[in-house]
Structure formats: C-alpha cells, structure tokens
Amino acid sequence: MAEDSGLERTEPASVRRREQAREDGQVARSRELSTLTLLLTAGIGLWVMGAGLADRLSTMMRQSMQLDRALAFDTDLMLLRLKDLSADMVLAFSPLLVLLVMAGIVSAVLLDGWLFSFKPLMPDWGRIDPLKGLTRILSAHGLIEMLKAIIKTVVVGGVAAWVIWRNSGAVLSLASEPLDAGMAHLVRLLGTSFLMMAAGIALVAAVDVPFQIWDHERKLRMTREEVRQENKESEGDPHVKAHIRSQQREMARRRMMSEVPKADVVVTNPTHYAVALRYQDGAMGAPRVVAKGAHALAGRIRELAQEHQVPILESPPLARALYRHTELGDEIPAELYSAVAEILAYVYQLRRHRDQGGPTPQAPELPDMPVGLDPGPAADLEPEINERALVT
C-alpha cells in the first residue's frame, strides 16, 4: 500500500491550533443546549416566581381596565397611563428576564468556556457568495443541521401539541375563573409547558452536544505536514538550530582558549586530556578550571600553553579526574586539593627559578587519586569534544 501522503487530517489539534481557533471565534457550541437551558430556566422561574408574578399581572390588568372620564377625553393622560403600565410590566418580568440572561450566558460557556472575539463580526465576503452558500447547504454538515432542525421541530411540535391537547380543558376554563385565580393558573400552565418542552429538547441536546464536540475536534484536526510545519515554526528549523549550536560552541571555545594564557598550570594526560587551572589568592576559595579539552582540543590547549610559557605537568590520573568531575569555571573538588596544592607549589618554585635563578625544582610525585575520582585509562577513548565544556 502506498505511503500516507500526509494530506489527510489524521493528527489531533495542537495547543497552538486550538488557541488560534479560539482567537477566530471557532469553539464548540450547541444551540440545542442553549434552548434547553433557557426553557428549563423559564419553566422553573415561572413555578418559583409564579405567585408574585400573577399578583402583579392581575393588578396591572385591573388598572388597565379602569377608565375614568379624564382619560377618555385627554390623550396625553392615556399615553402617560400606557407608559406607567409598560414600566410596571417590565418591572414585573425583570427577575425572570435576569434569570434568562444569566442562563443564556451560562449555556454559551458550558462547552468551551468564555470567549470574547471580534473576528466573527469582521466582514467576510465569502459568506454572501451564493455559490459558497449553496455548497455549505448541500455539504454533509448542512444536511446534518437540516436533519437536526427537522427532528427538533417534530419533537418540540409533538410535545407542544400533546401539552395543548392534555391541558385544553384547563385553558378553556381560564375564562370562567376569577382574575387572581385565573392568572395564577395561567402562569402555572406556562411553567409546566416550558418544562415539558424542555424535556423534549433534552432528547435532541443529548445527541447534539456530543456531535458538536466531535465535529469541532474533527475540524481542528491537522495533517502530518501541518504538524511538522508548526513544530518548525515553534521550535525552529533543525538545520538553523544546529548551525546556531555550532556557532555557540565555537564562541565558547574561543572564550575558553583566551583563558589559557592566564592559567597557572596545565595538567595533561599527556595526549588525551588537558585541564588548565588558575588560582588567585584572596579572590578564589580554591583553584578553578579555566579551560579543558580532549584529544585535538587538548592538543590546542597545550600549544597555547607552550606559546605563552604556561607550565605543563603530565599527570594522567589527575588530568582524567579533573576532566571528568569539573566544568568550566568550577572550583576543583575538595578531594583533589592536596594533589593540586603540590602542583601549584611546584609552579611557584618554577617561577622563582625563572625570575631569580637557583637550583631547578624537582617535579612532585603526586599521591594516588581518591577512590572513584579517576575514571581509569578506559576514559581515554571518550569522544573528542565534550559539549558540556564548550556550550555555555
């Protein structure tokens, strides 16, 4: 079978892809869930606040039916009366309206959280293109949405018809009931109707919510090429990164080599390792490693030391121990204080001999390395460049 072309959207969406989709206003949303939440809130609100709302409505109806002689002959007073009744109506329904607004906000953030973006409001001429619109209508997604709308209409219409048929006698009897009792009965009927329709919408929402989540994830899926391209953009081109690391190593090597002429002594293997040490009395607690290298780099350190007359001392165990257990700029381990102190004493004697003359000092016989510090001759086969020593 042929290899995957990489054009199929088989990879899950990355974090960056999800963030970009949210910035564009693309999140999972279910209209059926919002409708269900609003119907439930309206039904429960009417049942809880029905008594107070019925009293307010009864009072307003009485006031609206009272007509005195002044109102009949003064249209300005009638307009004032209408304004007052309208204000009373808004105040009567305001608690329920506040609940519905809160329910609408909550239902909008249930699936994908809060989102505020102006991008969906930006003009998009593609949306008014009739050909693209027809394509969207005839697409699989458009057909599914049409099927959902049909099912929703059938379910909600069927439930509404059943509620009306079941309560037809109660609805007809409202005309014969007293105003207060009839208004309270009407509010209860409305609350019950909303709750029954919410039960029907719940069936549609139970299917629509998982579908919207799945469809949103499907739209966000990426091809393998998109994943590779995003990795390149976020992490950088591997070739560029390798070039940068190479440049960093070269700069670090040059900085390290500039410290060799300032060293007090270079301890060598003699050919596999070279470690340059420096000590300033009062400024350092212990000698520090200012340069180190293996193989070709060790050879370059030795050449620089010879050019600048830096003493070179061959001590394979000590060179291996210093190379293995120190980094650039580190102080030497406490276990090596004694051995390095003998070397530095020898170096200071060499300086006095060079400056003042006298007998040539004898190179010290270094003590054995503490157990575990000398990696042994097998370490001489390590790679030529220790990257930890070259990259800051």
N, C-alpha and C positions, 0 to 999 in steps of 0.2 A: 504494500500500500504506500502511496506517496506520502512524503513528509507533510506535516501540517504547515500550511502556507503562512501561518501567523496572522491571517486576516480575520479569523473567527474570534468573536468576543467570548473567550473561554476563561479569562482571568478575573478574579474578584476585584472590585474597585479599590484603589489605594486611598490612603488618608488624604492625599493631595487632591485626588479626583473628587472625593466627597466634599472637600472644602470648596472647591471651585463650583460644584453643582449647587451647594447651598448659597454661595455668593450670587449665582444666577437665578436663585429662587426655585431650584428644582429639588423638591422634597416630596416624600410620600404623603399624600393627602387622600382622605376618603370623604366624599360628600355624604355618603350614607351614614357614616359615623357622626358627622355634624348634625344631620337631620334627626338621627336617633337621640342625640344629646339634647337638642332643642325641644323635641316632643316630650321627652321624659321630664325635662325641667318645667315645661309649660303645664303638663299634667299634674306633677307633684306640687308646683306652685299654686295652681288653682284649688287643689284639695286643701293645702295648708292655709292659704290666704283667702279661701273662698268666702268665708262668712263675712269678713270685713269688707271684701270687695263687693259682695252682694248688697250689704247695707249702703255702701257709698253709691252704687248704681241705682238702688231704689230711691235714695234721697234725690239724686240728680234727675231721675225720671219724674218724680213728683214736682220738683222745681220747674222742669221744662214744660210740664202740662198746666201749670198755673199761669193764667193770663189775666192781667188786670187792664183797666181802661187806659192807663198811661202808656203801657207797652203797645197797645193796639193802635194808638194814634201818633206814636213817636218812634220812627225807625231807628234813630240814634240809640235809644234805650234798648231796642231789640238787639242791636249789634253788641252793645255792652253786655247784655244778658248772654248772648251766644259766646262772647269771649270768656265770661266767667265760667259758664258751663264747660267750655272746652278746656280751660285751665284745671277745673275740678276733675275732668275726665283723665287728663294727663297725670295729675297727682294720684288719682285712684289706681291707675295702672303702672305707675312708676316703679314700685317694688318688683312687680313681675317683669317689667322691661329690663330692670337692672340685672335680675337673675338670668334673663335670656341673653343679655350681652355677655355676662360672665361665662355662661355656658358655651356661647359661640367661641369665645377666646380659648377656653379650656379644650374644647373639641378640636380646635385648629392646631393645638400644640401636643396633642396626645401621642401622635405617631412619631413625629420627627423634631419635637421641641420648638422653641420660639425662633422665629425667623423674621427679620425685617430687611427687605431689599427693594430698591427702586428699579432694578434691572427689568423685572417683568413689565413695568409700566413704560419702559422706553419704546418708542415707535419701531415696529418691525414690519416692513412692507411684505415680507413673506407670509404674514398671517392673513393679509387681504388678497393674496393671489388666489383666484378661483381654482386654478388647476391644482395647486398645492392643497387647497381646502378640500377639493374633491378626492384627492389622493388620501388625505387624512381620514375622510369619512369612510372610504372603501378599504382602509387598511384593517389589519386584524384587530388593532386596538380600538378603532372606531366601531367595528362590528360588535366587539365585546361590550363597549359602552352602550350601544344601541340595545343589545340584548339585556343588559342590566336595567336600562330605562324601562323596557317592556315589562320585565319581571317586577320591577318596583311599582309600576303603575297597576299591574294586575294584583299584586299583594296588597298594596295600600288601598286601592279601589275596592278590592274584595272585603277587606277589614272594615273600611268605612261603610260600605253597603250593609254589611252584617250588623254593625253598630246602629245604623239608622233604622234598619228593619226591627232589630231587637228592642229599640227604645222609641219606636214610632208612637206607641200609646202614650208614653211619658211626655214626648214632645208635644203631642196634640193636647194633652191635659194641662200644659202650661198656661193656656189661655183662660182656663177656668180657675186657676189658683190665685190666691191673694198675691199682691205685688211682692211683698217681702219673701214669702214662701216660694213664689214662682221664680224670683231672681236667684235665690239660693239654690233652688233645684236646677236652674239653667247652668249655673257655674259648676255644679257637681257633674252634670251631664257632659259639659265641655271637658272637664278634667278627665272623666272616665274615657271619653272618646280619644283624647290625646294619648292616654296611656295604652289603649287598645291598638291605636295606630303605631305607637312606638314598638309594641310587641311584634307587629308585622314587619316594621323596618329593621328590627333586630335580626330577623332571619336574613334579610338582604345584607346587612352590615357584617354579619358573621362570615359571609362569603367574600364580601368586597374588601374588608380590611386586609386579610392575608394576601388577596390578589394584588392590592395596591402596593404592599410591601415587596412582594415578589417582582412585580412589574418595575418598580423603581430600581431594585437591585439589578434587574436584567438590563435596564437602560444604562446603568452606570458601569457595566462590565467592560473590560478593556481587552484589546488584542495583545498578544505577546510583544509585538513590535512597539505598541504604546507603552507597555511596562518597561521595556528596555530603554526607550527614549526618555521616559520620566526618570529612570534611575540615572541616566547620563546627565540629565539637567540638574538633578538634585545632588548627586554625588560628584559630578564632573567626569569628563572623558578619561578613561583609564590611561590612554597614551599621554594626555596632558598631565595627569596626576603623577605618572611615572617620571615624566620629564621634570616636574617640579621637585619630586623627591630626589632625583639625581642632582639637580642644582643645589638643593639644600645640603646634600651630602658633600658636594664639592665645596660649598661655602664653609661648612663646618670643618672640613678637612683643612682648608686654608687657615681658618682661625686657629685650629689646633696646632698646625705647623708653625704659626707665628709665635707660639709659646715655647717651642723647643729651645731657641737660643737663650731664653730666660731661665731655663731649668738649671738645677744644681747638679744633677746626675741623670744618666740614662742607664737603666738596668736592662740587660738583654739576655737572650736565651742561648746562644748568640744570634741565630738567624731567624728563628720562628717568631719571636716576640721582642718588642721594645717598649719600655714604660719610662716616661720622663717624669722626674719628681722635682718639686720645688718646696723650699721651706724658708719662711721669713720669721725670724724670732720676734715675738711680741704681736705679730699680725695674724699668725696661724697657730691653732692649737696643736697641729700635727702636720707633717709633710703632706702635700696634696699632689694628685696625679694631674699633670697639665697636658699630657699627650700620651697616647698609647696606640699600638697598631700591631698587626700580624703580617708575616710574610713580606710582600712588596712594600706595604706601608711601614713595616718595621725597618726595612732597609732604608727607606727615605728618612725616617727619624734619625737613624744612625748617621746618615750622610750629613744632615743638618747639624747634628751634634758635633761631628768632626770639623765641619766648616767653621763653627763658632766656638771651638775649643771647649765644649762641654764634656766633662769626664764621662767615659763609658765603662761600665763594670759588668762583666759577664757573671751571671748567677741564674742558671736555668730554673731552679725551684722557685726562687723569689720572683723572677720575671713572670713565670706561669701563675703564681699566686696573686700577684698584683694585677695582672691582666684579667684574671677570672673574677676577682672579688671586689673590683673597684670600677667606678665610672669616672668620666672626665669631671674634674673639679672636686671629686671626693677626697676626703682625708683617708689615709691608709688605715686598715683595720688595726685595732689595738694589739692583736696577736703578732703583728709584724713590726711593732715599734722597735724592739731590740735589734732586729736584723738591719732595719733601715737606719737606726742610730749609728751603728758601726760603719755603715756605708758613708753616711754624711760626715762622720768624724774623719774617715779616710779622705773624703773630698776636701775638707777644710785643711787637712795636712798637705794635700797636693797644692792647694792654693798658696799656702805659706812657703812651700818649697819653691813654687814658681816665682813668687814675689820676693822672697828673702834668701833663697838658696838653702844649703844644708843638705843633710842626707835624704835620699829618696825614700818616702814612706812605703811600707810594705802593704800590699792589698790584704784586707782582712779575710780570715777564714770564717765564713758565715755559718751560724748554727743551723741545725736541721729545722725544717719548716714544721709548725704545729700540725697535728693530725687533722686532715680534712681540708687544709688550705691549698696544698699543692695537688692539682689535678693529675699530675704524672705526665710522662712523655707522650702518652696517647693523645693528650690535648694538642700536641704539635700538628696534628692532622686536621684541625678545625679550619673552616673557610677563611679565605684571605682577608675579608673585610667584616669586621664586627659592626653591624649597622647601629647598634646602640651607642657605640663610641663616636659615630660620625654624624648622627642626626640629633639636633637639639630639640 
